[in-house]
Amino acid sequence: MLSTMAAAVMAMSAIIPLSEPQVDVAPDYVTVEVKTVNGSGCPAGTAAVAAAPDRTAFTVTYSQFLAESGAASDPTDFRKNCQLALQLNYPQGFTFGVTQADYRGFAHLQPGAVGMEQGNYYFQGMSPTSRKSHTYTGPLSDNWQATDSTEWGAIVYAPCGEQRLFNINTELRVTAGTSTGTSFMVMDSTDSNVSTTYHFSWKRC
């Protein structure tokens, strides 16, 4: 009886695919460095990056990434963006892609106002991922979080054996709409829990 059940289980496992493909463990070390910074949302010196201790992700924190609209705010402040070029160092024989990006911040939106976050990323010399946007409507005065995920089969990996910069584009936008008063969205590190996290998918070359 047991042998019959075992055979049935083996047959099922042969035809039912795993929910996720198996990937290698993270390499022994990963470092991340900001090479260039551009954009109204991240003046020089206001963006920092760090790899997670377990090398499964890296985080980006900002100190002046705020978009606002309405009342006495400057008309150009309704949209802020940040473009970072990052250099990642890790052992030879590995390459990586990004499977998920988690964005966090705080929003204070008056009734009738709308806030939006969007972002994408790509390796130097390769096509960018599509921009994914997340919209929030007032009234709202709370933390916000957005996640962009990539299917395993669609993850883009850095070419093996090549050093390519990893480019990140992020944008915040606030429109006053029918609201009165000031509305804003922020992706700011004044709260230690507010950061953007990019999750690695590692594989061997």
N, C-alpha and C positions, 0 to 999 in steps of 0.2 A: 504493500500500500504506500509506504513511504517513498519507495523508489519511483512509483507511478506519479506521486505528487511532485517529487523533485524534478522528474522529467518534464512535467507540465510547466513548472515554474521556469525551467531553463528554456523551454520553447517560447514562453511568453516574453522573457527578457530578450530573446533573439529578435522578436518582431516589434517590440515596443521601444521606441527611441528614448534616450535619456532626455530629461527636460532641458539640460544644459550640456554642451560639449565639455569634455574634460580638458582642463588647461593646466599648464605647469605652475608650480609654486612661484612666488615672487623671487626675484634675484636677491643676492646678499646685501646689496646696497643700491639706493636711488637718491640722487640729489637733483634739485630743481633750482634754476637760476633765471631771474628776469633779465633778458638781454635788451629789449626795447619796450618803451611804453608810449602810447599815443592815446589821446582822447580827452574830452572835457570832464569825464568822470574819474580820471585817475592822473592828476598832475604828478610830475616826477617825485618819487619818494613816498607816494601814498598807497602803493600796492605792494604786497609781500606774498611770497609763495613758500610752501614747505611740504615735504613729503611726509606721509604718515609713517610712524615707527614700524608698522608691519609691511610697508611698501605696497599696500593695496590701493592707495589713493594719494592725491595731493590736494592741498587746499590753497585758495587764493583769498586773501583778506584785503579790504579797502578801507581807507579812512576818510575819503571825501567824495564818495559815490552817491550823490543825492540829486534827484530831479524834482522840481516843484513848479506849480502853476497857480495862478489866481492872485487876487489882492495885489500886493506891492511887489511880487516876485518879478525878476527880470524876464522879459519875453523869451530870451534864449535858454532859460533854465528848465524849460518843459522837457527837454531831451538831453540826456547825458549818455555818453558811451565810453567804452574803454577797450583798447586793443593791446594785448600783451603778446610778445614773442618770448617763449620760454625755451631754455636749453635743459634737457634732461640727460643726466649721466647715469649709466648703469653698466653692468658687466657685458662683455662681448658674448655673443651667442644667444642673446635675448632680443626680443622686440616687443612693442606694446601698442595697444589701441585704447580708446576710452569707451567704456560701455555705458556709463551713466554720469550725468552732471546734476548735482543738487544745488539749487540757488536758494539763498535765504536772505531775508531783510525785514524791514518794518515799513508799514504804509499807514499814512493818515490821509484819508480821502473824504472830502465833504460830500454830502448828498448831491448827485449829479456829476461828480468827477469820475474819471477813469484812469487807472494806472496800468502800465504794461511793462513786462520784462521779456526780453528775448536774447538769445545767444546762439553761437555756433563755434566750431573749432575745426582746425585742419593742420596737416603737416605742410611745411614749406614746400612749394612746388606741386602740391596736390590740390584737388578740388575741395572746397569747403563743404561741410555738412550743411543740410538745409537749416534755415533759421526756424526755430520753434519759439512761439510766443505764448505768453500766459497773461490773461487780462483779469483785472480786479476792479470792482465798481464800488463807489461810495453809497451809503456811509460805511466807512471801515477805519478802524484805528487799532491795528493789531499786527503781530508778526505774520509774515507770509513765507511760503515755501513753494518752490516749483522744481519738478524733476523732468529731465529729458533723458530718455532711455533709448538704447540702440539694440536691435535684435542681434543675437550672437552671430548669425550668418552675414550681417551687414557691417560689422565692426571693421574699420579701416586701420591697418597696422602700418607702422613706420617701416620703410624698406630695410631689410636686414643689412647690417654692415655699413649703414650710412648715418651720418649725423645730420638730422634735420630739425629745424626749430619747430616747436609746436605752438601754433597761433590760436589765441582765444579772443573772440569778439563778444562783448556783452553790452546791452543797452537797457536803460530805464527811460520811460516816457510817461508823463502825466498831462492830461488835458482837463481843463477846468469844466468844460461843458456848461451846464446850467447852474453850476454851484457858485456860492459866494465864499469868501475867505480863501485861505491858502491850503492847498493839498500837496502832499509830497510822498515819494517813495525813496527808500534808502537801502543801500547794500553796504553797510558801514560796520567797521570792526569795533565801534564803541561798545558793543555788546560782544563778549568773547564767543558767544554761540553763533554769531552772524558771520558766515563765510561761504564761499562757493567750493564744493568738493567735487573733484573729478576722479572717478573710479577706474583703475587700471584693469585691462585684460592682458595678461602676459602670455607669451608663447616662445618656444625655442626656435631658433632659426634653422 
